Amino acid sequence: HARAQGCGTTVYDTGGAAGQYGNNQNLTWTYCAPAGQVVTITFTAFNVEAGFDYLSVHNGATNAAPELGLFTGTALPPSI
């Protein structure tokens, strides 16, 4: 569970800015906007093992919420 605060916050995977994420990870990070505001995520880099590792983005507090996108490989996801 991670919390980013304020505009322009940079979020990294568990490898940090220069590292790689670890093997066999299954993580859930939840970001919540204050009342009347929205969260926007803009990707500046994306690189996961195509067809094996995925990033799913949901519109809600759990993985059961509607899925906004499922991403794999190196193509930069759109802003969400």
C-alpha positions in Angstrom: 0.0 0.0 0.0 1.6 3.3 -1.1 0.4 6.9 -0.8 1.5 9.7 -3.0 0.8 13.2 -2.0 0.6 16.3 -4.1 1.0 17.1 -7.8 4.1 15.9 -9.5 4.8 13.0 -7.1 7.0 10.3 -8.7 6.1 6.7 -7.9 8.5 3.8 -8.5 8.1 0.1 -8.3 9.9 -1.8 -5.5 13.2 -1.5 -7.3 13.3 2.2 -7.0 14.5 4.7 -9.5 17.4 2.6 -10.8 16.5 -0.9 -9.8 14.3 -3.8 -11.0 11.2 -5.0 -9.2 11.6 -8.4 -7.5 10.5 -11.9 -8.6 7.2 -13.3 -7.6 5.7 -10.0 -6.4 2.0 -9.4 -6.2 1.4 -5.9 -5.0 -1.6 -3.6 -4.5 -1.1 0.1 -4.2 -4.2 2.4 -3.6 -4.3 6.1 -4.3 -7.2 8.2 -3.1 -8.0 11.8 -4.0 -9.6 14.3 -1.6 -13.3 14.9 -2.0 -14.1 16.7 -5.3 -10.7 15.9 -6.8 -9.3 13.1 -9.1 -6.1 11.1 -9.3 -4.3 11.2 -12.6 -1.3 8.9 -13.3 1.0 9.8 -16.2 3.6 7.2 -17.1 7.1 8.3 -18.1 8.6 4.8 -18.2 7.2 1.3 -18.3 9.0 -2.0 -18.7 7.7 -5.3 -17.5 8.1 -8.8 -18.9 5.7 -9.0 -21.8 3.0 -11.7 -21.4 4.2 -12.7 -17.9 4.1 -9.5 -15.8 1.2 -7.1 -15.7 0.0 -3.9 -14.3 -3.8 -3.6 -13.8 -5.4 -0.3 -12.9 -8.8 -0.2 -11.3 -11.3 2.6 -10.5 -12.0 1.8 -6.9 -10.5 0.7 -3.6 -10.0 -3.0 -4.5 -9.1 -5.3 -7.4 -12.8 -6.1 -7.7 -13.5 -2.5 -8.9 -13.9 -1.9 -12.6 -10.6 -2.3 -14.5 -9.4 0.8 -16.4 -6.5 -1.0 -18.1 -4.2 -4.0 -18.1 -0.7 -3.4 -19.3 2.4 -5.6 -20.1 5.6 -5.2 -22.1 7.3 -1.9 -22.8 4.6 0.2 -24.5 4.0 3.3 -22.4 0.4 3.2 -21.0 -1.8 6.2 -21.6 -2.4 8.7 -18.8 -5.2 7.4 -16.6 
